[in-house]
Amino acid sequence: MSDTLKAIEGIVKLFVGLAHLFAWIGRTLAAPGLRRGWSRVAEALGLSASDLSLKGTVDGCAVSAEGFQGTSKFGASTTLSVGHPALPQGLKVALDAREPSAVYVPDLEGVTVTGDRATALAFLTAARRRPIRDRLIGGGWSLDAGALRMVRTQVLSGPALETTLRGGIALAPELAFDPSTVNATLAASAEDDPEPALREQNLEALMQRLGHQDPAVVDLARGLCGDPDDAVALLSAAILDDRPSLTGRGMERVEVLDTRGALRLAAVLSRTALDGRDAALLVLAERSEEDVRRFAIEVLGQVGDRTAVMPLLERFDGALRPVADAAVAAIQAREGGEAGALSIVEGGAMTGGLTLAPREGGDAP
């Protein structure tokens, strides 16, 4: 290495060292003020305090706050938690694109909800979605394991810490949830939720929990046959058949669904077995919208039987050819036979019973 490069490297190291030194000086000078601010918050809320650490119970909420001033390797942070005994234990609600969402909620775009699907739907009533959107997610919180949680990349000042904690303490009881009310809440939301996608998903979830012949499901489906949303009305009519079915007039209604309804129906069929499911998916796969076609073919790969293999091989070319080939390979891997082989059987595997599809997942957008 030349003397010039060595000199430059030495200067860079000097400036980096100075930056760390000044940062340390700043943290050191700020530390007493931060501690005093946090102590005042502890007094105001009735929490115990130890340095930048607060713990205690406020209005039935288990509250904790941990401040970390940072080092040369790790940045400063504040970690907050507000627990409440009535918050759902098995659900996570957060802005987290790394995990697929268990449900599709149009007015919570970008929010990931994980956990039991029926419980998630029962929790996400229209009344709860507004505070979830505006104050949970909008306020920088997430919900996980029965507590509101937040991590900030700085040590909050006393006033900011108190405001944030008070917001979480006020919000937690508003999101209280009784797991014993899941079925009743699913039924109520299937009737009353302003979002068609939620009415449909709540009806489907209740059907899967109770069975399509349960009187509560039958009564609910009868009422929803006249729903103004075509996809909700179609699913309701299918449930009322002796063997829940999309055949006959149901198939005609599949053909006239709008784009969003078509995507939602394909998502329902990825989870719920109805007579005529493969035929309905093939109808969706031949529509003009490429996103509907692609999604319907993918769902056929997940749930279709061997009768879908020949149509998949014959009807799709161009950009959809690889998608159709993957669907054929998935069907034959699941049902036996070499990928790509044309082993077609008479009839189909459907028996008319309602079962969960092999894969759980979230709804289409």
KESESE-850112 format. One line per 4 residues: number of its first residue (from 1); for each residue x, z, y of C-alpha. Coordinates in steps of 0.05 Angstrom, whole numbers. Layout:
BEGIN
NUM	X/Z/Y; ...
% end
This chain:
BEGIN
1	0/0/0; 28/-18/69; 43/34/121; -14/7/165
5	-66/15/109; -40/85/94; -47/103/168; -118/76/170
9	-136/115/107; -108/178/137; -148/169/201; -213/157/161
13	-200/221/121; -187/259/185; -253/237/216; -291/253/152
17	-260/322/150; -278/333/223; -350/312/210; -356/363/154
21	-324/416/199; -372/403/257; -431/403/209; -408/470/180
25	-400/498/251; -470/474/268; -500/506/206; -462/570/219
29	-485/575/291; -557/557/272; -562/605/212; -578/669/250
33	-633/635/289; -663/604/226; -662/672/191; -696/705/249
37	-749/651/250; -761/657/175; -765/733/181; -819/726/234
41	-858/680/187; -852/732/132; -880/785/178; -937/740/202
45	-958/722/132; -942/788/97; -887/759/53; -823/791/28
49	-760/759/57; -688/754/34; -644/709/76; -677/640/74
53	-724/659/18; -797/681/25; -845/703/-30; -912/736/-36
57	-987/728/-41; -1031/705/17; -1107/697/11; -1101/692/-65
61	-1045/640/-62; -976/652/-92; -930/629/-37; -855/616/-39
65	-805/582/7; -732/570/-5; -684/544/48; -616/513/33
69	-570/499/91; -528/448/55; -454/439/39; -405/383/43
73	-434/355/-21; -508/373/-16; -555/365/42; -600/417/73
77	-670/426/44; -733/468/44; -773/476/-20; -844/503/-13
81	-896/522/-65; -968/546/-56; -1002/563/-121; -1075/580/-133
85	-1109/601/-198; -1165/549/-188; -1119/489/-179; -1117/443/-241
89	-1059/461/-287; -1051/395/-324; -1055/345/-268; -1002/316/-221
93	-1022/282/-157; -965/252/-116; -936/191/-83; -895/171/-144
97	-888/98/-163; -845/116/-224; -905/134/-267; -969/95/-282
101	-1032/127/-255; -1084/152/-304; -1140/127/-259; -1151/73/-207
105	-1177/101/-141; -1185/48/-86; -1185/98/-28; -1121/132/-54
109	-1077/70/-56; -1005/87/-74; -1023/156/-102; -1004/169/-174
113	-1049/214/-215; -1024/235/-284; -1055/279/-337; -1118/277/-379
117	-1159/218/-354; -1228/250/-356; -1203/313/-321; -1169/270/-268
121	-1233/232/-255; -1274/296/-251; -1223/325/-202; -1222/263/-158
125	-1293/268/-132; -1310/234/-66; -1311/303/-32; -1240/319/-55
129	-1209/252/-42; -1211/259/34; -1170/324/36; -1124/296/-18
133	-1111/234/24; -1108/266/93; -1079/335/80; -1046/336/12
137	-1011/268/12; -1015/260/88; -985/329/98; -926/315/52
141	-950/357/-6; -959/340/-80; -1001/376/-132; -966/394/-197
145	-978/448/-250; -1029/488/-210; -990/489/-144; -981/450/-81
149	-908/431/-74; -863/403/-20; -789/388/-12; -762/372/58
153	-692/346/72; -679/399/125; -686/473/135; -752/481/172
157	-752/522/235; -795/585/236; -855/554/273; -854/491/230
161	-849/533/167; -908/576/187; -951/517/205; -935/481/140
165	-948/542/97; -1013/559/132; -1036/487/120; -1021/493/45
169	-1054/561/40; -1118/533/73; -1117/470/30; -1106/501/-39
173	-1176/533/-47; -1209/469/-22; -1180/433/-82; -1205/486/-131
177	-1229/457/-197; -1269/486/-255; -1249/450/-320; -1314/472/-353
181	-1352/424/-307; -1317/360/-328; -1377/328/-364; -1427/347/-310
185	-1381/322/-255; -1368/256/-291; -1443/244/-296; -1455/262/-223
189	-1398/217/-199; -1421/159/-243; -1487/161/-205; -1465/179/-135
193	-1393/159/-121; -1390/109/-64; -1334/70/-99; -1360/24/-155
197	-1293/30/-191; -1303/105/-195; -1376/100/-218; -1353/54/-274
201	-1294/97/-295; -1335/161/-295; -1388/129/-339; -1336/102/-387
205	-1300/169/-390; -1365/207/-405; -1382/156/-459; -1315/166/-492
209	-1322/242/-490; -1394/246/-516; -1406/181/-553; -1452/124/-532
213	-1513/153/-566; -1510/221/-531; -1576/230/-492; -1538/245/-428
217	-1498/180/-433; -1560/139/-451; -1600/167/-392; -1542/155/-345
221	-1532/84/-370; -1606/68/-362; -1603/90/-290; -1541/49/-276
225	-1567/-16/-306; -1593/-32/-236; -1528/-13/-201; -1512/-61/-144
229	-1442/-70/-172; -1444/-123/-228; -1388/-91/-269; -1422/-22/-269
233	-1489/-53/-288; -1456/-95/-343; -1421/-35/-375; -1486/5/-371
237	-1526/-49/-406; -1473/-56/-460; -1476/19/-475; -1551/15/-487
241	-1546/-34/-545; -1551/-4/-614; -1479/-26/-624; -1450/-27/-554
245	-1440/-101/-540; -1421/-154/-490; -1453/-210/-530; -1513/-252/-510
249	-1535/-241/-438; -1478/-193/-429; -1429/-250/-437; -1465/-290/-384
253	-1456/-232/-336; -1381/-229/-352; -1375/-301/-327; -1403/-286/-258
257	-1364/-222/-241; -1325/-224/-177; -1249/-219/-180; -1245/-144/-172
261	-1302/-133/-222; -1267/-178/-272; -1202/-139/-266; -1239/-73/-274
265	-1277/-98/-336; -1211/-120/-368; -1183/-50/-355; -1245/-18/-387
269	-1238/-63/-448; -1165/-42/-455; -1191/28/-471; -1261/20/-500
273	-1282/-21/-561; -1347/-61/-551; -1375/-116/-595; -1353/-181/-564
277	-1292/-150/-531; -1243/-205/-551; -1293/-260/-531; -1304/-227/-464
281	-1229/-222/-452; -1221/-296/-470; -1276/-313/-419; -1238/-273/-366
285	-1173/-306/-387; -1201/-375/-370; -1223/-359/-300; -1190/-391/-239
289	-1155/-328/-213; -1085/-323/-243; -1082/-246/-237; -1147/-240/-276
293	-1123/-291/-329; -1056/-257/-338; -1085/-187/-343; -1139/-208/-392
297	-1087/-241/-437; -1043/-179/-434; -1103/-135/-454; -1118/-182/-512
301	-1047/-170/-536; -1060/-95/-533; -1128/-92/-567; -1146/-161/-596
305	-1153/-177/-670; -1129/-239/-707; -1189/-280/-686; -1158/-283/-617
309	-1093/-314/-641; -1115/-387/-646; -1149/-388/-577; -1087/-357/-546
313	-1043/-410/-578; -1088/-468/-560; -1115/-454/-490; -1057/-430/-447
317	-998/-469/-421; -951/-468/-362; -937/-400/-331; -986/-366/-378
321	-953/-393/-441; -902/-336/-447; -957/-285/-433; -1001/-315/-488
325	-942/-318/-537; -927/-245/-524; -1000/-227/-536; -1000/-265/-602
329	-936/-231/-624; -966/-163/-606; -1030/-176/-645; -995/-200/-707
333	-944/-144/-705; -1001/-95/-702; -1045/-127/-754; -991/-155/-800
337	-960/-224/-808; -901/-257/-774; -903/-267/-700; -930/-336/-684
341	-961/-348/-753; -1032/-376/-753; -1062/-325/-801; -1135/-325/-779
345	-1189/-286/-814; -1265/-295/-814; -1304/-246/-771; -1265/-192/-737
349	-1241/-122/-740; -1295/-94/-694; -1348/-51/-727; -1388/-35/-665
353	-1366/37/-661; -1337/65/-597; -1264/83/-602; -1206/93/-556
357	-1161/33/-550; -1090/40/-577; -1060/47/-507; -1080/95/-452
361	-1067/72/-381; -1091/65/-310; -1140/15/-282; -1127/-51/-251
365	-1125/-55/-177
% end
